[in-house]
Amino acid sequence: MRTRTATVVAVALAAVAVALALIFGGKQTPEPAEAEEAVPGAPAVEIISPRNGARQTSHAVVVKVAVENFQLAPRQLGREPQLGEGHLRFSLKRVPDCVDPKKLEDAINSPVGKGRLAGRSFDYAAYAGPNGVLAEQLGTAGSYSPATRPEIFYHGLPPGFYRLIVNLAQNSGTTTQFHDVTNFQILPRHNKGPKPCPEGKVPSAKAAARLE
């Protein structure tokens, strides 16, 4: 009986993760630009880890990406744009636990549009390490962490749902249309129930039930 209950709980949690990914943006519901087939020879970036829908108890995550038809150019960072070269822009945000009901409604009605729920950024030195330090030097902290290698290490992340976007960027920092998205969850190390939301707000996880 206990095994069956555990299985049901695991399935329910997985369903919540998928539904939240639909709302906060992800590979299950690609935007029109993402749905198109890649042009042969065009630049491309793909997130290898964490995989979309991943769940972990560790408060640290190593993000690895694969880059095609695009040269990462560390020595050209901040210089004039050159065709086919540049760097990466990593943007990590935590989905808020409690949200305004109207914003939640907008997210449910427009899961791939402007209604996505936006949360706190973790692109600072305290969480993104050397890449976060570089972000502060370039004035992009809280927006994105620049990288000249196909990886980044985030640490000290609190439990919750996260949305990560990686973009190819020109040497000057200007973003391009080539990007990838993944959603993952950090679980609490101890199985504590969710904290109640303050008055006037509702749990963002309620969206899962609305989408079933």
C-alpha positions in Angstrom: 0.0 0.0 0.0 2.8 2.4 0.9 4.6 1.7 -2.4 1.4 2.4 -4.3 0.9 5.7 -2.5 4.5 6.7 -3.2 4.0 6.0 -6.9 0.9 8.1 -7.0 2.7 11.0 -5.3 5.6 10.7 -7.7 3.3 10.8 -10.7 1.4 13.8 -9.3 4.6 15.7 -8.7 5.8 15.0 -12.3 2.4 16.2 -13.6 2.8 19.5 -11.6 6.3 19.9 -13.0 5.1 19.5 -16.6 2.2 21.8 -16.1 4.4 24.5 -14.6 6.8 24.2 -17.4 4.0 24.9 -19.8 3.2 28.1 -18.0 6.7 29.4 -17.3 7.9 28.5 -20.8 9.8 25.5 -22.0 10.3 22.9 -24.6 6.9 21.4 -24.2 5.3 24.5 -25.6 7.8 26.1 -28.0 7.3 29.6 -29.3 6.7 30.0 -33.0 10.3 30.7 -33.7 11.4 27.6 -31.7 8.9 25.4 -33.5 10.5 26.1 -36.9 13.1 23.6 -38.2 16.7 24.7 -37.8 18.3 26.1 -41.0 21.3 23.9 -42.0 24.5 25.7 -41.2 22.8 28.3 -39.0 24.1 28.9 -35.4 22.5 26.8 -32.7 22.7 26.2 -29.0 21.3 23.3 -27.0 21.1 22.9 -23.2 22.5 19.4 -22.4 22.0 19.6 -18.6 20.0 20.1 -16.6 17.4 18.4 -18.8 13.9 19.9 -19.1 11.8 18.8 -16.1 14.8 17.6 -14.0 14.3 17.4 -10.2 17.1 17.4 -7.7 17.9 18.0 -4.0 21.3 19.6 -4.6 21.3 23.4 -4.3 23.9 23.6 -7.0 23.6 23.0 -10.7 26.2 22.7 -13.5 24.7 23.9 -16.8 26.3 22.5 -19.9 25.4 23.5 -23.5 26.3 22.4 -27.0 27.1 25.1 -29.6 27.0 24.6 -33.4 28.2 26.8 -36.2 29.2 29.5 -33.8 32.7 30.2 -32.4 33.1 31.3 -28.8 35.6 34.1 -28.8 36.9 34.9 -25.2 39.4 37.5 -26.4 36.7 39.4 -28.4 34.3 39.9 -25.5 33.0 43.5 -25.6 34.5 44.2 -29.0 33.0 44.8 -32.4 30.6 42.1 -33.7 32.0 39.6 -36.1 30.0 37.1 -38.2 29.7 33.7 -36.5 31.4 34.4 -33.2 30.6 35.8 -29.8 29.7 34.4 -26.4 26.8 33.0 -24.3 24.2 34.7 -22.2 22.8 32.6 -19.3 19.7 33.8 -17.5 18.4 31.9 -14.5 15.2 32.9 -12.7 13.2 31.2 -9.9 9.4 31.1 -10.4 7.7 32.8 -7.4 5.9 30.5 -5.0 3.0 32.9 -4.5 1.6 35.2 -7.2 -1.2 37.7 -7.8 -4.3 35.8 -9.0 -4.6 38.1 -12.0 -1.0 37.3 -13.1 -1.6 33.6 -12.6 -4.7 33.8 -14.8 -2.7 35.6 -17.5 -0.1 32.9 -17.4 -2.7 30.2 -17.7 -4.4 31.8 -20.6 -1.1 32.7 -22.4 1.5 30.0 -21.5 3.9 31.0 -24.3 3.2 34.7 -24.5 4.0 37.8 -22.4 1.9 36.4 -19.5 4.7 34.1 -18.3 5.4 34.4 -14.6 8.8 36.1 -14.1 10.7 35.6 -10.9 13.9 36.5 -9.0 17.1 36.4 -11.0 20.2 34.5 -9.8 22.7 36.1 -12.2 24.8 37.6 -9.5 28.3 36.8 -8.2 26.8 35.2 -5.0 25.1 32.5 -7.2 26.8 32.5 -10.6 30.4 32.6 -9.4 33.0 34.0 -11.9 30.3 34.5 -14.5 28.3 36.5 -12.0 31.4 38.6 -11.2 31.8 39.3 -14.9 28.1 40.2 -15.1 28.6 42.8 -12.4 31.7 44.2 -14.2 29.7 44.5 -17.5 26.6 45.9 -15.8 24.4 42.9 -16.6 23.9 41.4 -13.1 20.3 40.6 -12.5 19.7 40.2 -16.2 22.2 37.6 -17.4 25.6 36.1 -16.8 28.0 36.2 -19.8 30.1 33.1 -20.5 32.9 32.4 -23.0 32.8 28.6 -22.3 29.8 26.3 -22.9 29.0 25.9 -19.2 28.2 27.8 -16.0 28.0 26.8 -12.3 25.1 28.1 -10.1 25.2 27.4 -6.4 23.3 28.3 -3.2 19.9 28.0 -5.0 16.9 27.7 -2.7 14.2 25.1 -3.3 11.7 25.9 -6.1 11.0 25.9 -9.8 13.6 27.5 -12.1 13.6 28.6 -15.7 16.9 28.9 -17.6 17.4 30.6 -20.9 20.7 30.6 -22.8 21.3 32.9 -25.8 24.0 33.2 -28.4 25.3 36.7 -28.3 27.6 38.8 -30.5 31.0 40.1 -29.2 29.4 43.4 -28.3 26.8 41.6 -26.1 23.9 42.1 -28.4 21.7 39.0 -28.2 20.7 36.9 -31.2 17.6 34.9 -32.0 19.4 31.6 -31.3 18.5 30.3 -27.8 17.3 27.3 -25.8 15.2 27.0 -22.6 15.0 24.4 -19.8 12.9 24.2 -16.6 14.0 22.3 -13.5 13.1 22.0 -9.9 15.2 22.0 -6.7 13.5 20.0 -4.0 13.7 20.7 -0.3 16.1 18.4 1.5 13.5 17.7 4.2 9.9 17.0 3.2 8.3 20.1 4.6 4.9 21.3 3.4 4.7 24.6 1.4 4.4 27.8 3.4 1.0 29.5 3.2 0.8 32.4 0.8 0.2 35.9 2.2 -3.2 37.4 1.9 -4.2 38.4 -1.6 -1.9 35.9 -3.3 -2.2 32.2 -4.4 0.3 29.4 -4.9 1.7 29.3 -8.5 1.5 25.5 -8.4 -2.3 25.8 -8.5 -1.9 26.4 -12.2 -1.3 22.7 -12.6 -4.9 21.8 -11.5 -6.2 24.5 -13.9 -4.5 22.8 -16.9 -5.6 19.2 -16.2 
